[in-house]
Amino acid sequence: MKRMFAFLLVAFTLNGIQATASDSLYIPINLQQAYEKGTRAYDGSPGPAYWQNHADYVIQVKFEPERRMIFGRQKIIYYNESPDSLDRLVIRLYQDLFKKGNPRDWGVNPGDLHEGVKIDSLKLNDRPLDLTGNPFIRRYGTNMIIRLQNKIAPESTVKLEIEWQLQISRHSNIRMGAYDSTSFHVAYWYPQIAVYDDLSGWDTFNYTGLQEFYNDFNNYDVRISVPQNFVVWATGRLQNVEEVLQEKYQKRYQKALESDDVIHVITEEDLEKGKITADKEWNTFHYVARNVPDFAFSTSDHYLWDLTSVQVAPDRERVLVGAAYKAESSDFYKVAELSRKSILFFSNEMPAVAFPYPSLTVFNGRGGMEFPMMVNDGSVANWQGTVHLTSHEIAHTYFPFMMGTNERKYAWMDEGWAVMLPFDFQAREAPGYDPIEKAIKRYLSMAGTEFDIPMIVPSVVYGGDARNAYRNASYNRSGVAYYLLERHLGRETFLKAMHAYMTRWQSKHPMPFDFFFTFNHATGEDLNWFFKPWFFEFGYPDLAIEKVAEDQQTLTVKVIKKGNLPLPIKLTVVFQDSSQTMIEKAMDIWRSGKNETVIKISKEKPIIEIQLGDKHIPDLFDDNNWIRMKE
């Protein structure tokens, strides 16, 4: 009965905002429990009992490029802030993705398969654990489960020490890997404690290569040892520039910290001369990052390096922005400056929130993949593609990294934002490129099919041959939905709601209903009429002109909603003298549940044609959007 009351509370009153039963949002039973326990609130805020765990990582690694081997030693202090006594620890061993016999969503080169991440030693609170036949330790998929003889009490810590090694794949570059014999991006790499949250307890989903991040906000102190003349770029700020770079490059680095211009720290001429790093057989690059959800690094002995910096807020230190790339990647010569402009756009325009990290490096690897303060991008043949890819990956700084969303279950909560947020920037920086039209075309290519699955379905259920369905829900449909929401609310109201959402949930773990309820609360409008069809239902968008009637003074146009997804109405009226007028109706015209509306047009001049919609309104069937009047 208590849960039924919780559901009815959301269905009929959201902090004073009335909602009809037909507009209510179904909340799964496991998520209802969070409201009962007080960890979430129905206005979209964290509840009074909200909590989350975190950890401190101290990691030392030696990377041998020739063998592609990483030897790691790490200490983790894990903080149990939950009200629960934990009887186990879940450790993610991501590169067990390549373990023989494990499930995966991507094909891999058989030569990259191995026996799994090798754990050389494991200590729990200074006590060595037997790794051979220990019934308290088991590995399945990409998880290692440690059953604890002594539970971790609330408001206490546990120390874990691990020595391990793994080999980077040579051919199968799933978000990381080797890009030539001496250039690598390393991610999904260290043993990591999984998330224990108020919604599901331990996150035990395996990493199969498709779904991406869900991590706690941790502190990282990482030392990476590489051979002479290898440079390391990583999450965080480099702590020991003077120890690892020759003096000339130290000075260029320091200059970039205060420069709006791009400083060429390492040039082709420098590489020909050699002696980039300190004159030692091995150099250890020391990076520190605080309150971030992950750590990644890249390294090469022949990459160019550009640096600049940018002031994103008067009370913040400048953000160091860089690009590391192959000399033959012609587009990357502009990527440092492009990244700087992207950061300014996100900080000042959309979402108009100051860039939250002290640095960003775009590494010229392959594909397009984001990590906190790191981007792994391939080279793109045209400038439009470079602008799109770079800004999209940098947008991920906000979602999921600043916001801590669960991309394993709700990939649309970050990928859709990374599609939508840079729309204006991409159109501005790449003349002739229309990112909104592109996103809409991609969505419409799958809209209404059996693989156009509602976004609320957990992303983890997609996989294998359903990868296109995953991409449609996570990127295409969600990006279009966010765009339509901003178009409906207007920029000012949209940003007001967005800032409320981001302020409430920064460095936490919001779920879909935190987003829905915050926007309802912050706008003072019940938006469930929009959220329900676009995020919860199968269907497609389709408006049509059903008929036109006229008398001497007025033209009456009947527009019907044939699909179930609401859209704004835009009528273009073309007069006989070739002039035009636009009539627009916001998409809440459909909020009552009606499927038709009538628009009256004054016949000031002879009308010859009426067009419904435009390229920025996703309408699956446009053959019913046009009518020519009889002369």
N, C-alpha and C positions, 0 to 999 in steps of 0.2 A: 504493500500500500504506500509505503514511503517513497518507493521509486516511481510509482504511478503519479504521486503528487509532484515529484520533481519534474516529470515529463510535462504534466499539465501546466506547471509554473512557467516553463519555457514556451509552451504552445500558446498560452493565453495572455501572459503579461511578462514583458521583458523590461523590468525596471520602469514600469509605467507606460511602456510602448505596447499598444494593443496589437495582438496578432490573431488572425482567424485560424480556426482549426485546420482549414485547407492549406494554410501557409506555414504550418508548424514544421519544424525540422526534427527528424527522428534522431534521437541520441542513443547509440548503442548502450546496452546494459553496463558493460565494463567501464564506459566513460561516465555514465550517470553516477557511479560510485565516487568519482572525484568531487562532484558537487555535494554529495552526502557527507563526505569527509572534510569538506571545507578547503580543499586544495585548489579548487577552481570556483569562480563566482559567475552568476548568471548575467552580470553586466559585462563579462569578458575579461575581467581582471584576475590576477592571481588571487586565490582565496586567502583568508587569514592563516590557514594551516599549510600554505604552500611551502615546499622544500625541494631541494635538489642536491645531489652529491657532486663531488669534484675530487681532483687528485693533483699532486705535484709529481712531475716526471723529471728525473735527472738521468740523462742518457749519454753514454759515450760509445761512439762507433768508429770502427776502422773500415774504410772502404777500399777494396783492392780492385781497381777497374779492369785489370787484365783478366782476372778470373770472375769478375762481376760478383764478388763476394762481399757481404757485409757481416762483420763480427760485432755484436752489440752486447753491452753491459748496462743495465739500467736499474734504478731504484724508484719505486712508486710508493708514495704515501697517499692512501685512499681515505677520504673523509666521509663517514656515514652520517649525513645530516637528516636521514629519514627517521621516522618514529619506530622503525622495524629493526629487529635483531636479525642480521644477515647470516644465513647458514651456509652460504657458498659465495664464491667469486666466479664471474664469467669473464674469461680473457679472450679477446679476439686475436686470432692469428691469421690475418688477412691473406697472406701469401700461401696459406693452405688451399687457396683457390686452385693452385697448380698441383696439389697433392693427388697422386694417382687414385682414381676411384671416386673422387669427390664430385658432387654436382656443380655445374656451372652453366651460365646462360650464354657464353660466348665460346666459339670454337677456338682451340689453342693448338699451337704446333706441338706435336708429340714430343719433340726434343726438349720442350720447356717443362715437361712434367717431372715431378720429383717426389720424394718421400715426405715432404712437409717441412715446415720451419723446424729446425733442429734446436731443441732446448737442451743446453749443456748443464745448467744448474738452476735450481729454484729454491728460494728461501722465503719463508713466511714468518715475519717477526723474528728474524735472525735464526730461525730453525730450518735446517736443510730438509727438503722433502724428497723422498725417494721417487724417482721418475720411472722406475722399472716395476711394472705390475702393481702399482699403487692403486687400490680400489677407490681411494678418495680423489683420484685425478683421472679424468677421462677426456678424450678429444673426439669430437664428431663435427663433421663439416669444417667450418673455420673457427669453431669455438673450443676452448679448453676450460672445463668446469672443475673447479677445486672445491670439494666439499669440506667444510670447516668443522673441526672437532670443537673449537671454541668460537661461538658466534661473535660477530662484530656488533657490539651494542650501539644503540643510538648515541649520537654525539661522541663517537670515539673513532679511532683511526686504526689502520692496519698497514704494515710495511711489507712490500713485496720486492724481492730482488731476483732478477732474471739474467742469465747469460745465454745468448742465443746466436744463431747464424742462419743466413739464407743467401741464396743465389738469385740475382736479378735475371729475369727471363731475357733470352736473346732475341726471340722473334715475336712473341705474343705481347704486344704493348697494350695492356688493358689499363688505361689511365696512367701508366707509368712504364718505365723500362729503359732499354738501351737503344739509342738512336744512331749511334755509330760506335766504333770501338772505344771511344773515350768520352762520350757524352751521354749523360743519364739523368732521368728524373726519377726520384725515389719517393714513393707514397704508399699508403696502405701497407706499412712496412714493419712497425715495431709492435711488440705485444702490448695491447691496449685493454684496459678495463672497460667493459661494456657499460651502457647506461642502465641504472636502476632508477625507475621513476614512479610517480604517484599514479600512473595510468595502468601500467602492465607489469610492474616489478622489473625483473631482469629482461633486457632485450636479448633474446637468444636467436634471432634470425641469422641465418648464415649469409655470408657475403658470397654471392654467386656471380658477381661481375656486373650486374645491371643496376640494382638499387645502390644508393651511395651513402650519405652521411647520416648518422645520429650519434652525436658525441656529447659528453659533458664539457663544461668550461674548465680548463685545466691550466696549470703553469708548467712551462717547459724550459729546462736548462739543458742544452744539447751541445756536445762537442763532437765534431766530425773530422776525423783524420783522413787526409788524402795525400797522394804523392805530390812531389814538388811540381809547381806550375799548374796544378789543378785549382780552380777557383770554386768555391761553394756559395750558392745562393739559397736562402732558406727562410722559413717562417720566422718572424721576429727581426730584431736588430743585431747586426754583427757587433760583438763586444770587444774584439781584439784586432782591429784593423792594422794597428802598428806592428803586430806580431806576425801577420800572415802575408801582407803585401809589401812590395818594395816601396821605398819612400816616394817615388814619383807617383805611384798609384794611390798611395795614402793621401797625398795632397789633392789629387783629383776627386777622390771620394769625399774628402772634407769640404771641398769647394761646392760639390753638388748638394750638400746638406743645406746650403743657403742660397741656391741658385734657381731662378725660374727658367734658365736656359738649360739645354741638354749638354751635359759634359761627357765627352767620349773618354771613359776611364781606360778602356782597353781597345786599341785600334788594330787594324791589320799590320801596320808597321811595327807596333809593339809585339805582336805575336811572332813576327819574323825574327825579331831580336831576342825573344825569350826573356827569361828572368822576370817574370811577372810577380811571382810569389817570393816569400822569404827563401833564402838559400839554404834550405834544409831538405833532407830526404823526404820527410813527412811534415805536413803543416796541419795544425788543428784549428779549424774555424769554430768559434764559440758563438752560438746564437741563444738569445733569451726571448721568450714570448710569454706574456701573462694574460690569463683569462681568455684563452682561445680554445676552440674545439678540436684542433688537430695540429700536426706538424709535418711538413714535407720539405725536401731539399732537392736541389739540382746541382750537377757538377760537370765541368768540362775543362780540357786543357787548350782548347782552340776557339772559344767563343768570344765574340766582341761583347763589350759591356758599355751600355749607355746609362747615365744617371741624371736625374733632375730632382726637384722637390717642389712641394706646393703647400701653401698655407690654406687650410680648409676652415679654420675658425680662429678668431683673434686670441682666444685663450688656449690654443692647442699648439704643440710643437709642429714643425713642418713635417709633412709626410714625404719620405724618401721613395722615389719612383724610378724603376729601372727596367731595362730590357737586356737579356743575354741571348745571343743569337749567332747563327752561322753566317759567315761572310756572304754566302750565296743567297741568303734569304732577303731578297730586295725589299719586301714590304716591311721588314723588321727595323729598317733604319729610321722609320717614323713611329715605331710603336711606343717608345718612351714618351714622346710628346703626346701621342694619342691617348696613352694611359693617363697622363697628367690632366688632359682635358676631360677625360671620362670622370676622374675623381672630382674635379671641380663641378661638373654637371650634377653628379649624384649628390654632392654636398650642398649645392645651392639651388637646384631646380627640382629634381625628382630622384629620390623621395625628399630632398631638401633636408637631409640629416648629415651632419659632418662625418666624413670618412672615419671609421672607428679605430683604425690601426696605424702604427707608426711607419709602415713601409709596405711596398708592393713590388714584386719582380715578375715580369712576364718572360718565361723561359721558352725558347724555341725548340719544342720537342715535336709532338705529333698530336693531331686531333684538337680537342678543346676541353680543358678540364681545370676546375678551380680548386684551390686549397687556401686556407687562411694565409694571406699575404703573398701567395704564390699562384701563378697561372702557368699551365702547361699547354701551349698552343703550337699547332703546326703553322707553316707558312701558307698563305692564301694567294691565289693567282690574281685576284682583283681587289681594288681598294675597298669596294663595298663590303666584300667578305671580310677583309681585315678589320674594318670598323665594327661590323656586326659581331664578329667573334670576340674581339678584344673587349668591347663594352659589355657584352653579355657575361663573359667570365668575371669581369670586375664587379658587375652588379651582384654577383653571388657573395661578395663581401657582406652584404646586408642580409641576404637570405641564401643559405641557411646559417652563415657563420655568426653574424651579430645576433641573430634571432633564435638560433638553436632549435630550429624545426626538425621534425623527424622525417627525413627524406626517405627512409626505408618504407614508411607507411603512407606518407603524404608528399610525394615528390612535387606535386603541383604547388605546394606551399613555398617552394623556392624557385623551381624552374619557370613556372608561369610568371613570377615577378621578374626574373632575369630576362624573360622575353619582353615584358611590357615596359619596365622602368626606363630602358634606354631608347624607346621609340623616337622621341624628339631629338635626342643626341645623334642617333644614327642617320636620320633624315638630314640633319644639319651638316654633319661632317662628310657625308657621301652624297653629294648632289645627284639627283635623279633616282635615288634609291627610296623606295616606299616600304619600310619595314612593317607597317600596319597591314598593308595590302598583302604582303608576303605571308604574314602570320595567318591572315584570314584564309588565303588560298590553301595553305597547308591544312588548316582545320577542316575546311569544307571538303577536302579530298577524302576524308574519312567520316564526316558528320553523318549521323543517322544510320550508319552501318552497325552490324552486330559487334564490331570491335571498337565502336565509339562508346567506351565504358564510362559511366559516371565517375567523376573525380574522387568522390567520397569512398569508393572502393579502395581498400589499402593497396598501395603500389607493390607490395611484396608478393601479391598474388599473380602479378604479371611475370612473364619470363618465357624463355625458349622462343617459340614461334610467335608469341604474343608481344614481342618487343615493340612492334608498330603501335599497338594499343597503348602500351606504356608511354610511348613518346607523344601520342596524340593527347592523352589525358594530362600528362605532366607538363608539356610545353605548349601545344597548340590550342586546345580548348581552354585551358586555364589562362594562357596569355590573352586570348581574345576576351574571355570573361572579365578579367581585370581591366582591360581597356574599356569595355562597355560600362563597367561600374564607374570608372573615372569620368567617362563621357556623360553619364547620367548625373552624377553628383556635382560635376564642375570641379575645376582644379582646386579652388579654395576649400570647399567642403571635403573633398577627397583627401587632401593633405592634412586637414584637421583630424580626420578619422585615422589616417595612416600614422600620424605622429602619436596619437593616443595608443594605437596598437603597438608601435615600436617602443614607446616609452614604457608601457606596462610590461612588455615581454622581452626587452633587451637582456641578453645573457641568461635567458631562462629557456623553457621548453613549451612554447605554445602549441596547441592542437587546433584542428579546424574550427571548433566551436568558439574558441577564444577569439579567433579572427572574426567569425560571423557576429558574435555578440558584441564585440568591441565596436565594430562598424555600426551596428544598430544603435548602440548606446551613444557613441560619439556624434553621430549625425542626427540623433533624435528621430530617426525614421526606421520603421520596420521594413527591412530589406529582404525579409524571408521570401517574398514573392519573386525576387530575383535569385537568391541563393538556392532555393529549392530546385527549380528546373535546371539551372546551369550546373550545379555541383552535385545534385543527388539523383537526377532522373536520366533515363535513356531518352533520346529524342534528337531533334534538329531544329535549326532556325529557318523559318520560311514565312514571309509575308507575301500577300498577293493583292492585286487590284481585282476585286470580284466584278464590280460593275460601276458604270458612270451614268448618272442621270443629270439632265440639265433643263433649265427653263431659260427665260430671257435674261435674267440677272445672275443666276447662280449655277455653278457646276457642283454636283454632289458626288463625291468619290467614296465608295465603300471599300475599305481595306480590311482584309481578314487575316487572322493569324492561323495559318495552316499547320505550322510546326508548333511544338510546345515550348520552345525557348523564346522568351520575350526579346524584342528588338525595338529600337527607336524607329519612328516613321519619318522618312524624309521624302517629300514629294517635290519634284522639279516640274514646274508648269512652263511650257514653251508656248509663246504667243506667235501669232502669224508674222509679226514684224521681227522675229528671231530673238526678241528679248525673253528673259526668264525671270521667274520668281521662285523662291524656296519656301516651303511650308514644313516645319518640323514639329513633331510631337515626341516628348520624352517617353521612354519605354515603360514608365509606370502607368501609362494609359491602359496596360493590360493587367494591372495588379489585382483588379477585382475578380479576375477569372474569365472575363468575357473574351470572345474570340473574334469580335468584329467591332469596327468603329467607322463613323462617318465623318468626312471632312468636307466642309463647304468652301468653295472657291468663288470669289466674286469675278464675274465676267466683264472686267473693265475693257478688255480688248479680246479679239477673237483668239481662242485657244486651239492649237493644232495638235498638241502632244502632252501626255503626262507620263512621267517616269517615277518609279518607286525605288528608293534606296540609292546607294552609291558604293564605291569600291571599299569603303571603310565600314560598311554594315554587312555582316556575314549572312547572306541569304542564299540558301542551298539551291533553290530553283528560281532563276531570274527570268524565265520565259513568261512568267505571269506578272511581271513588274512594269509592263509598258503598254500603253494604249494610245492609238492615234485617232483623233477626232475626225468625224466625217466633215468634209468641207461643204 
